[in-house]
Amino acid sequence: NGLTVKSIQDCSAEELANVSTELTTFEALNLAYASNGLFIQIAAKTNLEQAIEIIHYTTGNEFVALRNVIQTGALSKAEVILNYLSVEESNSLVNVVTDVEVGAGTHLTLHKIQAEKGTNFHVSNENIKQDKDSNFSLHTTTLNGNFVRNDVNVAVNGQNCEYNKQQINTMCILECKILNLTPFIYWVIDRCFF
């Protein structure tokens, strides 16, 4: 069916070869301690008619480091929902890094819902690499949490890419990796286009 989903612990070095190597402090902490997370691979020319929903539960006073990798082949279309929930109010720190590769001509929508109980801390880093003619949308909804931080890093590796975001309190770094390309960027109601 063109879809592979497995634990990040079951991945080969080759499958994880393209994960982010330019690390912030929280990403380095995540890389050192990540004990869970998912690898999602969508094959080229695969059109997933239903969304993939992943639910992560925090169960008590704990430090949780999750690493997710989402890879899409060329000309694919998919929607992924990441839910972060807690069973009870606790003093937890959830540190999530999600590396996303958006293939050429691909349309990928990522919905992130942060609904951990009131005293939890949540730090999230999304590292997106877009190939030519791709469309990536990120919608973040934060419903709860004592402290929530969302960092988004987008690397545009081809022309005619579109990146749409709907997010609050986000640091966003856009980097064009094409020589002699001057990106035209404008913001309209939290949307960014190249």
C-alpha positions as CSV (number, residue, x, y, z in Angstrom):
1,N,0.0,0.0,0.0
2,G,3.0,2.3,-0.1
3,L,3.1,3.0,3.7
4,T,5.7,1.8,6.2
5,V,5.3,2.6,10.0
6,K,7.6,1.3,12.6
7,S,9.3,2.2,15.9
8,I,12.3,4.4,15.5
9,Q,14.3,1.8,17.5
10,D,13.7,-0.7,14.6
11,C,15.2,1.6,11.9
12,S,18.5,0.9,10.1
13,A,21.2,3.5,9.9
14,E,20.4,4.0,6.3
15,E,16.8,4.9,7.1
16,L,18.0,7.5,9.6
17,A,20.8,8.9,7.5
18,N,19.1,12.2,6.7
19,V,18.0,13.2,10.1
20,S,19.0,16.7,11.3
21,T,22.6,17.1,12.3
22,E,22.6,20.8,13.0
23,L,21.4,20.5,16.6
24,T,20.0,23.0,19.1
25,T,20.5,22.2,22.8
26,F,17.1,20.5,23.0
27,E,17.7,18.5,19.8
28,A,21.1,17.3,21.2
29,L,19.4,16.3,24.4
30,N,16.7,14.5,22.3
31,L,19.3,12.7,20.2
32,A,21.2,11.5,23.3
33,Y,18.1,10.3,25.2
34,A,15.4,9.5,22.5
35,S,13.9,6.1,23.5
36,N,10.8,6.2,21.5
37,G,9.2,7.6,18.4
38,L,8.1,6.6,14.9
39,F,9.4,6.2,11.4
40,I,6.8,6.8,8.7
41,Q,7.7,6.3,5.1
42,I,5.3,7.0,2.2
43,A,6.4,5.6,-1.1
44,A,6.5,7.6,-4.3
45,K,3.1,8.2,-6.0
46,T,1.2,7.0,-3.0
47,N,-2.0,8.9,-2.2
48,L,-3.2,8.1,1.3
49,E,-6.9,8.7,1.5
50,Q,-7.1,8.6,5.3
51,A,-4.9,10.5,7.7
52,I,-2.3,8.7,9.8
53,E,-2.9,9.5,13.5
54,I,-0.1,9.0,16.1
55,I,-1.0,9.4,19.8
56,H,1.8,9.9,22.4
57,Y,0.8,9.6,26.1
58,T,2.7,10.9,29.0
59,T,1.9,8.9,32.1
60,G,3.5,10.6,35.1
61,N,6.5,12.7,36.3
62,E,9.0,11.8,33.6
63,F,11.4,13.0,31.0
64,V,10.2,11.8,27.5
65,A,12.4,12.2,24.4
66,L,10.6,11.3,21.2
67,R,12.1,11.2,17.7
68,N,9.9,11.0,14.7
69,V,11.0,10.7,11.1
70,I,8.5,11.2,8.2
71,Q,9.7,10.6,4.6
72,T,7.6,11.0,1.5
73,G,8.5,9.9,-1.9
74,A,7.9,12.0,-5.0
75,L,4.4,12.8,-6.1
76,S,2.8,11.4,-2.9
77,K,0.0,12.9,-0.9
78,A,-0.6,12.4,2.9
79,E,-1.9,13.8,6.1
80,V,-0.3,13.0,9.5
81,I,-1.8,13.9,12.9
82,L,0.5,13.9,15.9
83,N,-1.4,14.0,19.3
84,Y,0.6,14.7,22.5
85,L,-1.6,13.9,25.5
86,S,-1.0,13.2,29.2
87,V,-3.0,10.9,31.4
88,E,-2.8,13.1,34.4
89,E,-1.4,16.4,35.5
90,S,2.3,15.9,36.3
91,N,5.7,17.6,36.1
92,S,6.9,16.1,32.9
93,L,9.2,17.3,30.2
94,V,8.4,16.1,26.7
95,N,11.1,16.8,24.1
96,V,10.1,15.9,20.5
97,V,12.1,16.2,17.3
98,T,10.4,15.4,14.1
99,D,12.4,15.2,10.9
100,V,10.3,15.5,7.7
101,E,11.5,15.0,4.1
102,V,8.9,16.2,1.6
103,G,9.6,14.6,-1.9
104,A,9.4,16.4,-5.2
105,G,5.8,17.2,-6.2
106,T,4.5,15.9,-2.8
107,H,1.6,17.4,-0.7
108,L,2.1,16.7,3.0
109,T,0.0,18.1,5.8
110,L,1.1,17.7,9.4
111,H,-1.3,18.5,12.3
112,K,0.2,18.7,15.7
113,I,-2.0,18.8,18.8
114,Q,-0.4,19.5,22.1
115,A,-2.9,18.8,24.9
116,E,-0.8,17.7,27.9
117,K,-2.2,18.6,31.3
118,G,-1.5,22.0,32.8
119,T,1.9,21.5,34.5
120,N,3.7,19.6,31.7
121,F,6.5,21.2,29.7
122,H,6.6,20.5,25.9
123,V,9.5,21.4,23.6
124,S,9.1,20.5,19.9
125,N,11.4,20.9,16.9
126,E,10.3,20.2,13.4
127,N,13.0,20.0,10.7
128,I,11.5,20.1,7.2
129,K,13.4,19.5,4.0
130,Q,11.4,20.3,0.9
131,D,12.2,19.1,-2.6
132,K,11.1,20.9,-5.8
133,D,7.4,21.5,-6.5
134,S,6.4,20.3,-3.0
135,N,3.7,21.6,-0.7
136,F,4.0,21.3,3.1
137,S,1.5,22.5,5.7
138,L,2.0,22.5,9.4
139,H,-0.9,23.2,11.7
140,T,-0.1,23.4,15.4
141,T,-2.8,23.5,18.1
142,T,-1.7,24.0,21.7
143,L,-4.6,23.4,24.1
144,N,-2.7,23.1,27.4
145,G,0.7,22.9,29.0
146,N,2.8,24.9,31.6
147,F,5.4,25.8,29.0
148,V,5.2,25.0,25.3
149,R,7.9,25.8,22.7
150,N,7.7,25.0,19.0
151,D,10.7,25.5,16.7
152,V,10.3,25.0,13.0
153,N,13.2,24.8,10.6
154,V,12.5,24.6,6.8
155,A,15.1,23.9,4.2
156,V,13.9,24.6,0.7
157,N,16.0,22.4,-1.6
158,G,14.1,23.1,-4.9
159,Q,12.0,25.7,-6.7
160,N,8.3,26.1,-6.6
161,C,7.9,25.0,-3.0
162,E,5.1,26.1,-0.8
163,Y,5.2,26.1,3.0
164,N,2.0,26.9,5.0
165,K,2.0,27.2,8.8
166,Q,-0.6,28.0,11.4
167,Q,1.1,28.3,14.7
168,I,1.5,30.5,17.8
169,N,4.8,31.4,19.6
170,T,7.0,29.8,17.1
171,M,10.6,30.5,16.0
172,C,10.7,29.8,12.2
173,I,14.0,29.6,10.2
174,L,13.7,29.5,6.5
175,E,16.8,28.6,4.5
176,C,17.0,28.5,0.7
177,K,19.7,26.1,-0.5
178,I,19.6,26.9,-4.2
179,L,22.4,29.0,-5.6
180,N,21.4,32.4,-7.2
181,L,17.8,32.1,-5.9
182,T,16.3,35.1,-4.1
183,P,13.2,33.9,-2.3
184,F,10.1,36.1,-2.2
185,I,8.5,35.6,1.1
186,Y,5.4,37.2,2.4
187,W,3.2,36.5,5.4
188,V,-0.6,36.6,5.3
189,I,-2.4,35.4,8.4
190,D,0.4,33.1,9.6
191,R,1.0,31.6,6.1
192,C,4.4,31.7,4.4
193,F,4.9,31.2,0.7
194,F,8.0,31.0,-1.4
